[in-house]
Amino acid sequence: MEEKRQDRRLPIGIKLSVSNLYKENTNTIMDLDMDVEVIDISSKGIGFVSQCILPEGYFFIANIELSPEFPQIITDVRVIRSNAIDKENYRYGCEFVSISPSVKQMLDDFAAQL
């Protein structure tokens, strides 16, 4: 199968907590307190697994710590796809809404260490 991704996905195992989801000033889903396991990251977005069902097109703020050597990344992400893994778990693909060149460089530097 031909790879269609613009940037290489990096395997990673970090935890995030999602509290609120929002959709372009119209709907907000508050107080989720949901834990997710980020399984990969690229300069375009993240992939994660969760037991919660999240609607596509919604946004949340992600605080991502790649490792102690790198500063924390705080950015908005948008849920762009979801797939059921089994009866209890779902895999999600999210894109970064906006990411600075310095954060992209940090992700490139992180990839070089792997």
C-alpha positions as CSV (number, residue, x, y, z in Angstrom):
1,M,0.0,0.0,0.0
2,E,1.3,3.4,-0.9
3,E,2.0,5.8,2.0
4,K,-0.2,8.9,1.6
5,R,1.0,10.8,4.7
6,Q,3.0,14.0,4.3
7,D,5.0,13.4,7.5
8,R,6.2,10.2,9.1
9,R,4.3,9.0,12.2
10,L,6.4,8.5,15.2
11,P,5.4,5.8,17.7
12,I,4.9,7.2,21.2
13,G,3.3,6.1,24.4
14,I,2.0,9.1,26.3
15,K,-1.2,9.9,28.2
16,L,-3.4,12.9,27.7
17,S,-6.5,14.0,29.6
18,V,-9.3,15.6,27.6
19,S,-11.7,17.8,29.7
20,N,-13.6,19.8,27.1
21,L,-14.6,19.4,23.4
22,Y,-15.8,22.3,21.3
23,K,-16.9,23.0,17.8
24,E,-16.3,26.4,16.3
25,N,-18.2,28.6,18.8
26,T,-21.4,26.5,18.6
27,N,-21.3,23.4,20.8
28,T,-19.2,22.6,23.8
29,I,-19.0,19.2,25.6
30,M,-17.7,20.0,29.1
31,D,-16.3,18.0,32.0
32,L,-15.4,14.8,30.1
33,D,-12.3,14.0,32.2
34,M,-11.3,11.4,29.7
35,D,-7.9,9.8,29.5
36,V,-6.5,8.9,26.1
37,E,-3.3,7.1,25.2
38,V,-1.4,8.8,22.3
39,I,0.1,6.1,20.1
40,D,1.7,8.2,17.4
41,I,2.6,11.7,16.6
42,S,3.7,13.7,13.5
43,S,4.1,17.3,12.7
44,K,0.5,17.2,11.3
45,G,-1.2,15.5,14.3
46,I,-1.7,12.7,16.7
47,G,-3.3,9.3,16.8
48,F,-4.7,8.0,20.1
49,V,-6.9,5.3,21.7
50,S,-9.7,5.8,24.1
51,Q,-12.8,4.1,25.5
52,C,-14.9,7.2,24.9
53,I,-16.8,8.0,21.8
54,L,-15.8,11.4,20.4
55,P,-17.5,13.2,17.6
56,E,-15.5,14.0,14.5
57,G,-15.0,17.6,13.7
58,Y,-14.7,18.6,17.4
59,F,-11.6,20.3,18.9
60,F,-9.8,20.0,22.1
61,I,-6.6,21.5,23.6
62,A,-3.8,19.0,23.9
63,N,-0.8,19.4,26.3
64,I,1.8,17.0,24.9
65,E,5.1,16.2,26.7
66,L,7.3,14.2,24.3
67,S,10.0,13.6,26.9
68,P,11.6,15.6,29.7
69,E,14.2,16.9,27.3
70,F,11.6,18.8,25.2
71,P,9.3,21.6,26.2
72,Q,5.6,20.8,26.4
73,I,3.5,21.3,23.3
74,I,0.1,23.0,23.9
75,T,-2.1,23.2,20.8
76,D,-5.6,22.8,19.5
77,V,-6.3,19.5,17.7
78,R,-9.4,18.5,15.7
79,V,-10.8,15.0,15.6
80,I,-10.8,14.0,11.9
81,R,-11.5,10.2,12.0
82,S,-12.4,7.4,14.3
83,N,-12.5,3.6,14.1
84,A,-13.8,1.0,16.5
85,I,-11.0,-1.3,17.6
86,D,-13.3,-3.6,19.6
87,K,-16.4,-3.2,21.8
88,E,-14.7,-1.0,24.3
89,N,-11.9,0.9,22.5
90,Y,-11.7,3.4,19.6
91,R,-8.8,4.7,17.6
92,Y,-8.8,8.4,16.6
93,G,-6.8,10.5,14.2
94,C,-6.5,14.2,15.0
95,E,-4.8,17.0,13.2
96,F,-3.1,20.0,14.7
97,V,-5.1,23.1,14.0
98,S,-2.0,25.3,13.9
99,I,1.5,24.5,14.7
100,S,4.5,26.8,14.7
101,P,7.7,26.2,12.8
102,S,9.5,25.9,16.1
103,V,7.2,23.1,17.3
104,K,7.6,21.4,13.9
105,Q,11.4,21.6,14.3
106,M,11.0,20.1,17.8
107,L,9.1,17.2,16.4
108,D,11.8,16.7,13.8
109,D,14.5,16.8,16.5
110,F,12.5,14.3,18.5
111,A,12.2,12.0,15.5
112,A,15.9,12.1,15.0
113,Q,16.5,10.8,18.5
114,L,14.4,7.7,17.8
